[in-house]
Amino acid sequence: MIISASPINFHKNYTWVSILILLLLVSFRYQQQPAALELKDVSYGEDSLQKLDVSLVEGRSERTPVVILIHGGGWMAGDKKDASGYRDFFVSHGYNVININYRLATSEVHYLEIMKDVAAALQLVTSKAGEWHIRNRNYIFWGGSAGGHIAMLYAYSYDKNNLIASVISLGGPSKLDDRPSLSHSKKEDVTGLLPLITGKPWSEDVLDTAYQLASPYYGHHFKPSLVIHGEVDTIVSWLQAKLMTDKLTESGTANQFFLIKNGWHGGEGASKEVSDSLQQTMVKWVEKYGK
């Protein structure tokens, strides 16, 4: 004997099955969407300054851009908290952010040691990529002032694993042996800070080759770069940015030079219109090179 279900019972069963499948799909999708994550002072080395902060957005995937921030401070000062405004800006646009500290320049710490710190920080980030649900390459470096110099120098000359897709530099010096552009900076900054990062004394005659080796301008493998500089910057002349973008253009590397009209070293003094334009430019840059 064949017993068939009535249309009403079949409809009820079908409805419950549909609801169950829908709940399972929603649950699965929820599990697949990582929650926002904030980690502070994650160590990537034994030194107290070898730490980084992690700010990851909700629902991220390997396609979500990752911006790595490098603070400024003349190489001998500053802290990752100084870049917190840019961290908030990039997170608000749906990007993951890694904000790093590094050993500050001293009589024993110069550009090579700082390059090693950046490499170690990147090694930690890539090793945690699966756990953090982020990509393991194609990062965007953002650096301000000395941090811009560090970002460019590492990306152009020390990125052996090709992890950096692009650089955004704000007020970063690029050619440490260019006397004409350096003459627009305070003499005490040139003679006091450049020896810290190069590890060699400043000379009014012939400079040590360390001044070239520590300059992004003489990089080996340039990366697409958005170079931002204040028009009235008296700490680092905008001519340094012009030198860098001219070099990038000469090498056939994609670049954009954004001169902040009436802007000082960190962009202070710019109008709201210019500031808004700069923010839009950075977002477009990340969208283009951070995917």
N, C-alpha and C positions, 0 to 999 in steps of 0.2 A: 504494500500500500504506500502510495506517495502522498505525503502531507506537505502542503505548501503554506507558507506564511501568508497571512492576510495583508492586503496593501497597507492597512493602518499600522500594523506591527512592524512591517518592513520600513515604513517611513520613520517610525519612532527610532528603530535601531539605527537607521542611516543617519538620523539627526544626531544621536549621541556619539556615533563613531566620528562624524564630522567635527563635533565639538572637541572630542578627545584629540583628534589629529591636530586641530588648530591650537589647542593648549600645548601640545608637545612641540609644535613648530615655534610658538612664541617663546616657550621655555628654552628651546635650543638656540634660538636667535639671541635671547637675553644672555645665555651663557657665552655666546660667541662675541659679545660686545664687551671689551675690557672696560672696567671702571676707571675713572680718573685716578692718577697716582702721583703723590708728592713724596719725595725722599730728600732728606737734608743731610749734608755732610757725609756723603758716601765716599769712603776711602778708596783711592786707586794706587796708593803708595804708603810708605811708612812715615813720611814727613807730615807734620801737622797741617801744612798748606796743600798737600796733595789730596784734595777733596773736591767733590762736585755735588750739585743739587740736580734733582730730576723732577720735571714737571710734565706729566703725560696726560693728554686729553682723553676724555671718555669716548668710547667707540672707535678708538684708533685701530689702524691696521698697518701692514708693511708699506702701504701706499701713502700714509700720512707723512708729510715732511717733518724732518728733524732738524732743528736749528741749534747749533752749539755756540754758546756765548763765551767770549773771552774779554774780561774786563781790562780797563786801562789803569793808569796811575804812574806813568813814567818808568815802567818796568820795576821800580823799587818800592811801590806802594799800591794801594787799592785792594779791593776784595770783590768777590762775585756778587755780593749784595748790591754793589754799585750798578750792576746791569739789571737789577730787578724790574725797572720800568720797561725795558725791552723784553724781559721774560713775560711780563703780563701782557704786553702788546702782542707778541707772537702767539701766546696761548689763547688769547681772545679771538684770534683768527683761525683757531683749530689746529695749530701746529704743536708738535712735541718740542720741548726745550730742555737742553742739558746746559747747565751753567757751571763753568769750571773755575777753580782756583789753580794757581801754579806757584812754584817757589819763586819768590821775588829776587831780583838781581842784587847780588852782594859782591864782595871781593872773591867769592868762590862760585857764585851762580851767575852764569851769563847765558847767551842765546842757546848754546848747545844743551845746557841743562834744562832750559825751559822747553826746548823742542822735545826732549825726552819725556818731560811731564805731559805734554800734549799727546804724545804717542801712547803713553801709559793710560791716560784718560780714555782715549779712543779704544784701546784694547779692552778696557773694562766695559765700555758701552757696547761694543760688538759682542762681547762674551755674554752680556745680559739681554741681548736683543730678543731672543726667544722668550725668556721669562717676562720681559717687560712688554712684549707684543709690539715691538717697533722694528724698523728696518735695520739691516746690519751694514749698510753702506749708503752712498749718495747723500751725505750730510751737507748742510749749509753752514759754513763758518760765518759768524758775525763777531766783529771785534771793534772796540772803540779805542782810539788813540794808540797807546802801546799795544793794546789788545788787537787793534787792526793790523799793526805791524806783525805781531805774532801769528795771527790768522793767515796773512798773506805769505809770510816766510815759510810756515809749515806746509801750507797747501802747494806752494810753488816748488819747494825743494826737498821736503821731508815726507811727503805723503806716499811712501813706498807701496802701500797696498791700495792706493787710489780710492780712498774712502770718502774724500771730499769732492763734492760735485761743483761747488761754487763758493765764492767768498763775497761777503759784504763788509767793507771797511769804512769806518767813520773816523776821519781825522788821523789815519794811521800814517806814520812816516814810512817811506819806501826806498829811498836812496840815501843811505847814511854817509856817503862820501861826496855828496853834491854840495859844494861850498856855496854857490850862488843862491840856491833855495834855502839852505840852512842859515844864510846871513840874515834872513828875515825873522829868525827865532832869537830868543834871548841867549846871549853868549854863555851865560852860566848854565843854561839847559844843555846847550851843545857840548860844552867842555865838561859838564858834570854828569849828564845822563848817558850820553853815547858811550863813554868808556865803561859804564856799568853793564850795558847790554853786550858790547863787543868784547869786553875783557882786556882792551888795549887802550892806552892813553891817547887823548886827542893831540894832534900835532898840527901846527900851522904850516908845516912843510909837506912831508910825505906821510900819508896815513897807512897804518898796518892793513894787510889784506883782509883782516877780520872785519873791517868796515864794509867790504864788498860781500864777504861770505854771510854777513848778518843782514844784508839788504834784500828785500823781496824783488827789487828791480833786476837783480842778477839771477833770478830763479831759473830752474832747469825745465820745469813742466808747468807752464802757466795754466790757470783755471779761469773759467768765466767769472768776471768780477764786477760788482757794483761798487764803485769808488765814490764815497761821499765826503765832501769837505766844506768847511765854513769859509765864506768869502773873506772875512776879516779875522781869520784865525791868526793869532800872534804867537802861538805855541809851536804849531807846525804849519808852515806856509802851504797854501793850496797848490803851490807850484810842485810840491812833492806828489800830490795826487795827479797833476797833469803829466808829470814825468812818467808815472806808473801807467796811466791809461794810454799814453802815446806808445810806451813799450809794448803793452798788451795788443794794441792795434797793429803795431809793426810785426808782431809775432803771429798775427792772424787769430788772436784769442778774443772771443766775444767779451765786450765790456761796455759799461755805461758810466759816465762821469756826471755826478749830480753835485753842482756847486750851490751851496746853500746861501742864497742872497742875504747879505747882512748878518750871516751866521758866524758865531764864534767857534771855539774849538769843539764843543759838543753840540753845536747847532743853536745855542742860545742866541736870542736876538732876531731870529727869523720870524716872519709874519705867520699868522695862522694859515693863510693860503699856501705858503711855501711848506710849512710843516705838514699840512694835509697832503700836499703833493708828494712829499718825501715818503710819508707813510704808505701811500698808494703805490709808489714806485717800489718800495721794499716788498710789499705783498705780491705785486706782479712778478717781481724777480724770484721770490720763493716759489710761487706757483709755476713759473717756467722751468726753473732748474732744480726744484726740490721734489719733483714727482718721481 
